Amino acid sequence: MGVTDDMIGEEIVILNKGPRIGMRHVQTLLMFLCLTIAYSMRVNLSVGIVAMTTKDTSPNPDIPVYDWNNKSLILSSFFMGYITLQVLAGELGKRYGPKWFVLIAMVINAGGCMLTPLMAASAGSYGVMGIRIIQGVFQGFFFPNIHNLLGKWAPEEERSTLGNFIFTGAAFGTIFALPVTGVIAGSWAGWPVAFYFFGGVALLWCLAWGIFGSNSPEEHKYITKEERMYIQSSLKEVDVNKPAPPTPWKAILTSAPVWAIVVANFGQNWGYATLLTEIPNYLSKVAHQDISNNSLLSAAPYLALFILGLLFGPLADGLVTRKILSPANTRKLMNTIGSVVPAIALVILGFVPADKIAAIETMLIIAVGINAAIWCGFQVNHVDLSPKFSGVLMGIGNGSSNIFSIISPLFVQILVTDETDVKQWRTIFIIAAAVYVASDIFYLIFAQAERQWWDSCGTETQDGDSNSTVPVDETLKTKNV
């Protein structure tokens, strides 16, 4: 049978990626801003609580100051809510589309952020904890549904670059929130205005997302046919009208590559949560930095995280597309760089004298900045294994691992009885380093980057065994442990 003109034309359409800046890039930008704003509302309390509990941070005498001795508990309360609904969030987004779940979650977070000063005044530290728990519950909808969106929008050959750019939003939000909160808290306006500001920015994002956000290329009003077909052909998902398949829970929960991601997530959350929640406190109590210097120094490591995050994504995609490394080995290399180098920096930080501000800041920049490599490691690995169920995988990994985001600040509160004692902080940093390395070793042993056989599953029996609606490549099935 010869090649017809129609077939040639169809092939040209599939190879055409559409506009240089297409709707997949618009979605990527919106998801980046989602994480930027989410992390701004998440971390502003790390600086805000210093101003809320320290006298004379603002020249305005009417700004309230509270005598709270449970700061680490307050900071960890966000994660008490954050771990609760992530698996459900991923499943709901897969079934019904993530757009409106993400929008509602952001509206609730914005409201909670703006209510924080009122709850602090009326209900004390427990009122703030209640707001933070609610914010955590609904921020649990973001990461799983961003992975659901990536599974629909990110072509395979652009996955690291687009995914990495989105994840740098976490760093950019931290960069933005820490100094802005410090400047506002140190001004006549005082710390309450910081919470009103970030809540207002979140509501503006909701407006943009409601207009331009979309569950998939097939639903987007403004996408070109060329770009839509390019994404579909890359993901091998041309049949867009079929309903979302049931989640193959048994296959997922017995998959060694999935557990590699979960364990890597454990280590990441322990180390990152320790740094994210405690850097301002460490700089205040050990390095004796005031609120303005504290917030700027706290933000500097996240500026490095943001910049390196933009570099690691194209580097990882280049290693794969030029066939220098396989996708699996690229994920393992990036994960190791992002875990082991920060671990070394944390150990060194524990032995830096308190008066060596430049050395402290250098180690913090290395510990946080190089951590960006994990975004090309386990953080995007969910979509490699299963574009269909990547949101569910993210909910399992991120939801369960954030138990350690609760434990690590509480660990600080228990072990650091004297916040000015460098030796007590040294123990905290060494433990975080050990967790980083141990989790990476597990990831190196069990991680994969091939689409798993159960990604093609369309039905599931009552006992959880998955049956594929399409022929399954048995060579793929044997790779799952």
C-alpha positions as CSV (number, residue, x, y, z in Angstrom):
1,M,0.0,0.0,0.0
2,G,1.5,3.4,-1.0
3,V,1.8,6.5,1.1
4,T,-1.1,8.9,0.3
5,D,-1.0,12.6,0.4
6,D,-3.4,12.5,3.4
7,M,-0.9,10.4,5.3
8,I,2.0,12.7,4.5
9,G,-0.1,15.7,5.6
10,E,-1.0,13.9,8.9
11,E,2.7,13.1,9.6
12,I,3.7,16.7,9.0
13,V,1.0,17.9,11.5
14,I,2.2,15.4,14.1
15,L,5.8,16.6,13.8
16,N,4.8,20.2,13.9
17,K,5.0,21.4,17.5
18,G,2.7,24.4,16.9
19,P,3.6,28.0,18.0
20,R,7.0,28.5,19.6
21,I,5.3,29.6,22.8
22,G,2.2,27.4,22.9
23,M,-0.5,26.7,25.4
24,R,1.6,24.0,27.1
25,H,4.0,26.9,28.0
26,V,1.1,29.0,29.3
27,Q,-0.1,26.1,31.5
28,T,3.5,25.6,32.7
29,L,3.7,29.3,33.7
30,L,0.4,29.2,35.5
31,M,1.5,26.1,37.4
32,F,4.8,27.8,38.3
33,L,2.9,30.8,39.7
34,C,0.6,28.4,41.6
35,L,3.6,26.9,43.4
36,T,5.1,30.4,43.8
37,I,2.1,31.7,45.6
38,A,1.4,28.5,47.5
39,Y,4.9,28.5,48.9
40,S,4.7,32.3,49.6
41,M,1.7,31.6,51.9
42,R,3.4,28.5,53.3
43,V,6.8,30.1,54.3
44,N,5.9,33.7,55.2
45,L,5.1,32.4,58.7
46,S,8.8,31.3,59.1
47,V,9.8,35.0,59.1
48,G,6.4,36.3,60.3
49,I,6.6,34.2,63.6
50,V,9.9,35.9,64.5
51,A,8.2,39.3,64.2
52,M,5.0,38.0,65.9
53,T,7.0,36.9,69.0
54,T,9.9,39.5,69.1
55,K,9.5,43.0,70.5
56,D,10.4,46.1,68.5
57,T,10.6,44.5,65.1
58,S,8.2,47.3,63.8
59,P,8.5,51.0,64.7
60,N,4.7,50.9,65.1
61,P,3.9,50.4,68.8
62,D,0.4,49.2,68.0
63,I,1.6,46.0,66.2
64,P,0.8,43.1,68.5
65,V,3.6,40.8,69.9
66,Y,2.8,37.5,71.4
67,D,4.6,35.4,74.0
68,W,4.5,31.9,72.4
69,N,6.9,29.1,73.4
70,N,5.5,26.6,70.8
71,K,6.9,28.1,67.6
72,S,8.2,24.8,66.1
73,L,4.8,23.2,66.7
74,I,3.1,26.2,65.0
75,L,5.4,25.9,62.0
76,S,4.8,22.2,61.7
77,S,1.0,22.4,62.0
78,F,0.7,23.2,58.3
79,F,2.0,19.7,57.5
80,M,-0.5,18.1,59.9
81,G,-3.2,19.2,57.3
82,Y,-0.9,18.7,54.3
83,I,-0.6,15.0,54.7
84,T,-4.3,14.2,54.9
85,L,-5.9,14.4,51.4
86,Q,-3.1,14.2,48.8
87,V,-4.0,10.7,47.6
88,L,-7.7,11.6,47.4
89,A,-6.7,14.9,45.6
90,G,-4.7,13.0,43.0
91,E,-7.6,10.5,42.5
92,L,-10.2,13.3,42.2
93,G,-8.1,15.2,39.8
94,K,-7.6,12.1,37.6
95,R,-11.3,11.4,37.5
96,Y,-12.8,14.8,37.1
97,G,-10.0,17.0,36.0
98,P,-7.8,19.1,38.3
99,K,-8.7,22.7,37.2
100,W,-11.5,23.5,39.6
101,F,-10.0,21.5,42.6
102,V,-6.9,23.6,42.3
103,L,-8.9,26.9,42.0
104,I,-11.0,26.1,45.1
105,A,-7.9,25.1,47.1
106,M,-6.2,28.4,46.2
107,V,-9.3,30.5,47.2
108,I,-9.4,28.7,50.6
109,N,-5.7,29.3,51.1
110,A,-6.0,32.9,50.3
111,G,-8.8,33.3,52.8
112,G,-6.8,31.5,55.5
113,C,-3.8,33.6,54.9
114,M,-5.7,36.9,55.3
115,L,-7.5,35.6,58.4
116,T,-4.2,34.7,60.2
117,P,-3.8,38.1,62.1
118,L,-7.4,37.9,63.3
119,M,-7.0,34.3,64.6
120,A,-3.7,35.2,66.3
121,A,-5.4,38.1,68.1
122,S,-8.6,36.2,69.0
123,A,-7.4,32.6,69.6
124,G,-3.7,32.9,70.1
125,S,-1.2,30.3,68.8
126,Y,-3.8,27.6,68.6
127,G,-5.9,29.8,66.3
128,V,-2.9,30.3,64.0
129,M,-2.3,26.5,64.1
130,G,-6.0,25.9,63.1
131,I,-5.6,28.2,60.1
132,R,-2.3,26.6,59.1
133,I,-3.8,23.1,59.3
134,I,-6.7,24.1,57.0
135,Q,-4.2,25.7,54.6
136,G,-2.2,22.5,54.6
137,V,-5.2,20.4,53.8
138,F,-6.0,22.4,50.7
139,Q,-2.4,22.9,49.6
140,G,-2.4,19.1,49.4
141,F,-4.4,19.5,46.2
142,F,-1.6,21.4,44.4
143,F,1.3,18.9,43.8
144,P,-0.8,15.8,42.9
145,N,-2.9,17.8,40.4
146,I,0.1,19.5,39.0
147,H,1.4,16.0,38.2
148,N,-2.0,15.2,36.7
149,L,-1.6,18.3,34.5
150,L,1.9,17.4,33.6
151,G,0.7,13.9,32.5
152,K,-1.6,15.6,30.1
153,W,0.4,18.6,29.0
154,A,4.2,17.7,29.0
155,P,5.6,16.0,25.9
156,E,8.1,13.3,26.9
157,E,11.1,15.1,25.4
158,E,10.2,18.3,27.3
159,R,9.2,16.7,30.6
160,S,12.3,17.6,32.7
161,T,12.4,21.2,31.4
162,L,8.7,22.0,31.8
163,G,8.4,20.0,35.1
164,N,11.6,21.6,36.5
165,F,10.4,25.1,35.7
166,I,7.1,24.5,37.5
167,F,8.9,23.1,40.6
168,T,11.2,26.2,40.7
169,G,8.0,28.0,41.7
170,A,8.5,26.5,45.2
171,A,11.9,28.2,45.4
172,F,10.7,31.5,43.8
173,G,7.9,31.6,46.3
174,T,10.3,31.3,49.1
175,I,12.7,33.9,47.6
176,F,9.7,36.2,47.2
177,A,8.1,35.6,50.6
178,L,11.0,35.7,53.0
179,P,12.4,39.2,52.2
180,V,9.0,40.7,51.5
181,T,7.6,39.4,54.8
182,G,10.8,40.8,56.5
183,V,10.5,44.2,55.0
184,I,6.8,44.5,55.7
185,A,7.2,43.2,59.3
186,G,10.0,45.6,60.0
187,S,8.0,48.6,58.6
188,W,5.3,50.7,60.2
189,A,2.7,48.5,58.5
190,G,3.8,45.5,60.6
191,W,3.6,41.7,60.1
192,P,-0.2,41.5,59.7
193,V,-0.1,43.3,56.4
194,A,2.2,40.6,55.0
195,F,-0.6,38.1,55.4
196,Y,-3.1,40.3,53.7
197,F,-0.7,41.0,50.8
198,F,0.0,37.3,50.0
199,G,-3.7,36.4,50.3
200,G,-4.6,39.1,47.8
201,V,-1.9,37.9,45.3
202,A,-3.4,34.4,45.5
203,L,-6.9,35.7,44.6
204,L,-5.4,37.5,41.5
205,W,-3.9,34.1,40.4
206,C,-7.3,32.5,40.8
207,L,-8.7,34.9,38.3
208,A,-6.0,34.1,35.7
209,W,-6.3,30.4,36.3
210,G,-10.1,30.5,35.9
211,I,-9.6,32.1,32.4
212,F,-6.6,30.4,31.0
213,G,-6.2,27.1,32.9
214,S,-7.3,23.8,31.4
215,N,-7.5,20.2,32.4
216,S,-5.9,19.0,29.1
217,P,-5.0,20.1,25.6
218,E,-8.2,18.6,24.3
219,E,-10.3,20.9,26.5
220,H,-8.3,24.1,25.9
221,K,-10.1,26.8,23.8
222,Y,-7.1,28.4,22.3
223,I,-4.6,25.6,21.6
224,T,-3.7,25.0,17.9
225,K,-4.4,21.7,16.3
226,E,-0.6,21.2,15.6
227,E,0.3,21.6,19.2
228,R,-2.5,19.4,20.5
229,M,-1.5,16.6,18.1
230,Y,2.2,17.0,19.0
231,I,1.4,16.5,22.7
232,Q,-0.9,13.6,22.1
233,S,1.5,11.8,19.8
234,S,4.4,12.3,22.3
235,L,2.3,10.9,25.1
236,K,0.8,8.2,22.8
237,E,-2.7,9.3,24.0
238,V,-4.6,10.0,20.8
239,D,-7.9,8.5,22.0
240,V,-9.0,11.4,24.2
241,N,-12.6,10.6,24.7
242,K,-12.2,7.4,26.8
243,P,-13.0,7.8,30.5
244,A,-10.3,7.8,33.1
245,P,-9.4,4.2,34.0
246,P,-9.7,2.8,37.5
247,T,-6.6,3.2,39.6
248,P,-4.7,-0.1,39.8
249,W,-4.0,0.2,43.5
250,K,-2.4,-3.2,44.1
251,A,0.0,-2.8,41.2
252,I,1.0,0.6,42.3
253,L,1.5,-0.3,46.0
254,T,3.6,-3.3,45.1
255,S,5.8,-1.5,42.6
256,A,9.4,-1.1,43.6
257,P,10.0,2.0,41.4
258,V,7.0,3.7,43.1
259,W,8.5,2.9,46.5
260,A,11.9,4.3,45.3
261,I,10.1,7.6,44.7
262,V,8.3,7.5,48.1
263,V,11.5,6.8,50.0
264,A,13.4,9.6,48.1
265,N,10.5,11.9,49.0
266,F,10.9,10.9,52.7
267,G,14.5,12.1,52.7
268,Q,13.8,15.2,50.8
269,N,11.0,16.3,53.1
270,W,13.0,15.7,56.2
271,G,15.9,17.8,55.0
272,Y,13.9,20.5,53.2
273,A,11.4,21.0,56.0
274,T,14.2,21.4,58.6
275,L,15.8,24.1,56.5
276,L,12.6,25.8,55.4
277,T,11.1,26.2,58.8
278,E,14.3,26.7,60.9
279,I,16.7,28.9,58.8
280,P,15.2,32.2,60.1
281,N,15.2,30.9,63.7
282,Y,18.8,29.7,63.3
283,L,20.0,33.0,61.8
284,S,18.2,34.9,64.6
285,K,19.3,32.9,67.6
286,V,22.8,31.7,66.5
287,A,24.0,34.3,64.0
288,H,22.2,37.2,65.8
289,Q,20.7,38.7,62.6
290,D,17.9,41.2,62.9
291,I,14.6,40.7,61.1
292,S,15.6,42.5,57.8
293,N,19.0,40.8,57.5
294,N,17.5,37.5,58.6
295,S,14.9,37.5,55.9
296,L,17.4,38.5,53.1
297,L,19.9,35.8,54.3
298,S,17.1,33.3,54.6
299,A,16.0,34.0,51.0
300,A,19.5,33.8,49.4
301,P,19.7,30.0,49.4
302,Y,16.4,29.8,47.6
303,L,17.6,32.2,45.0
304,A,20.3,29.7,44.3
305,L,17.7,26.9,44.3
306,F,15.6,28.9,41.7
307,I,18.6,29.6,39.4
308,L,20.0,26.1,39.5
309,G,16.5,24.7,39.0
310,L,16.3,26.5,35.7
311,L,19.7,25.0,34.7
312,F,19.2,21.4,35.8
313,G,16.1,20.8,33.7
314,P,17.6,21.5,30.3
315,L,20.7,19.6,31.4
316,A,18.7,16.5,32.3
317,D,16.7,16.6,29.1
318,G,19.9,17.1,27.1
319,L,21.5,13.9,28.7
320,V,18.4,11.9,27.6
321,T,17.8,13.4,24.1
322,R,21.5,13.1,23.2
323,K,21.5,9.5,24.6
324,I,24.4,10.3,26.9
325,L,22.5,8.6,29.7
326,S,19.3,6.6,29.8
327,P,16.2,8.3,31.4
328,A,16.6,6.1,34.5
329,N,20.3,6.9,35.0
330,T,19.6,10.6,34.4
331,R,17.0,10.5,37.2
332,K,19.4,8.7,39.5
333,L,22.3,11.0,38.8
334,M,20.2,14.1,39.4
335,N,18.7,12.7,42.5
336,T,22.2,11.9,43.9
337,I,23.5,15.3,43.2
338,G,20.5,16.9,44.8
339,S,20.7,14.7,48.0
340,V,24.4,14.0,48.7
341,V,25.9,17.4,48.0
342,P,23.4,19.1,50.4
343,A,24.1,16.4,52.9
344,I,27.8,17.3,52.9
345,A,27.1,21.0,53.2
346,L,24.8,20.4,56.2
347,V,27.5,18.4,58.0
348,I,30.0,21.2,57.4
349,L,27.4,23.8,58.5
350,G,27.2,22.1,61.9
351,F,30.9,22.9,62.5
352,V,30.9,26.5,61.3
353,P,31.4,29.0,64.2
354,A,28.4,31.2,64.9
355,D,30.2,34.4,64.1
356,K,31.3,33.3,60.6
357,I,28.2,34.6,58.8
358,A,29.7,34.3,55.3
359,A,30.6,30.7,55.8
360,I,27.1,29.9,57.3
361,E,25.5,31.5,54.3
362,T,27.7,29.7,51.8
363,M,26.8,26.3,53.3
364,L,23.1,27.2,53.4
365,I,23.3,28.2,49.7
366,I,24.9,24.9,48.8
367,A,22.6,22.8,50.9
368,V,19.4,24.4,49.5
369,G,20.6,25.4,46.0
370,I,22.0,22.1,44.8
371,N,18.9,20.4,46.1
372,A,17.2,21.7,42.9
373,A,18.6,18.7,41.1
374,I,16.1,16.4,42.8
375,W,13.4,18.1,40.6
376,C,14.9,16.2,37.7
377,G,15.3,13.1,39.9
378,F,12.4,11.6,41.9
379,Q,10.2,14.7,41.6
380,V,9.4,14.2,38.0
381,N,9.8,10.4,38.0
382,H,6.1,9.9,38.6
383,V,5.2,11.0,35.1
384,D,7.9,8.6,33.7
385,L,6.3,5.6,35.3
386,S,2.7,6.5,34.6
387,P,1.3,9.6,32.9
388,K,-2.2,8.4,33.6
389,F,-1.7,7.9,37.4
390,S,1.1,10.4,38.1
391,G,-1.2,12.6,40.3
392,V,-2.1,9.5,42.4
393,L,1.6,8.6,42.6
394,M,2.4,12.1,43.7
395,G,-0.4,12.0,46.3
396,I,1.0,8.8,47.8
397,G,4.6,9.9,47.9
398,N,4.2,13.6,48.9
399,G,1.3,12.9,51.3
400,S,3.0,10.1,53.2
401,S,6.5,11.7,53.2
402,N,5.2,15.0,54.7
403,I,4.8,13.2,58.0
404,F,8.5,13.9,58.2
405,S,7.8,17.6,57.6
406,I,5.8,17.4,60.8
407,I,8.4,15.4,62.7
408,S,11.5,17.3,61.7
409,P,10.5,20.7,63.3
410,L,9.3,18.9,66.4
411,F,12.6,17.1,66.4
412,V,14.3,20.5,66.5
413,Q,12.0,21.6,69.4
414,I,12.9,18.5,71.4
415,L,16.7,18.4,70.7
416,V,17.4,22.1,70.6
417,T,16.7,23.1,74.2
418,D,19.0,26.2,73.9
419,E,18.5,27.9,70.5
420,T,21.8,29.7,70.8
421,D,23.8,26.4,71.2
422,V,25.7,25.6,68.0
423,K,26.4,22.0,69.1
424,Q,22.7,21.2,69.5
425,W,22.0,22.6,65.9
426,R,25.0,20.4,64.7
427,T,23.1,17.3,65.8
428,I,20.0,18.5,63.8
429,F,22.1,19.1,60.6
430,I,23.9,15.7,60.8
431,I,20.7,13.8,61.2
432,A,19.2,15.6,58.2
433,A,22.3,14.8,56.2
434,A,22.1,11.1,57.1
435,V,18.4,10.9,56.1
436,Y,19.3,12.6,52.7
437,V,22.0,10.0,51.9
438,A,20.0,6.9,53.1
439,S,17.0,7.8,51.0
440,D,19.2,8.4,47.9
441,I,20.8,5.0,48.3
442,F,17.4,3.3,48.2
443,Y,16.4,5.4,45.2
444,L,19.6,4.3,43.3
445,I,18.8,0.6,43.9
446,F,15.1,0.6,42.9
447,A,14.3,3.6,40.7
448,Q,13.2,3.2,37.0
449,A,12.1,5.6,34.4
450,E,10.2,3.4,32.0
451,R,6.4,3.6,31.7
452,Q,5.1,0.8,33.8
453,W,2.8,-2.0,32.5
454,W,0.0,-1.0,34.8
455,D,-0.2,2.5,33.2
456,S,-2.2,0.8,30.5
457,C,-4.7,-0.8,32.9
458,G,-8.3,-0.1,32.3
459,T,-10.1,-2.4,34.7
460,E,-9.4,-3.7,38.1
461,T,-10.7,-6.8,39.7
462,Q,-12.2,-6.8,43.2
463,D,-9.0,-8.2,44.8
464,G,-7.1,-5.3,43.2
465,D,-5.5,-7.2,40.3
466,S,-5.3,-5.0,37.2
467,N,-6.4,-6.2,33.7
468,S,-5.3,-4.2,30.7
469,T,-7.8,-3.2,28.1
470,V,-4.9,-3.2,25.5
471,P,-2.1,-5.7,25.0
472,V,0.6,-5.3,27.6
473,D,4.3,-5.6,26.7
474,E,5.4,-8.5,28.9
475,T,8.9,-7.2,28.9
476,L,7.6,-4.1,30.7
477,K,5.7,-6.2,33.2
478,T,8.8,-8.2,34.2
479,K,10.6,-5.0,35.2
480,N,8.2,-4.3,38.0
481,V,9.2,-5.8,41.3
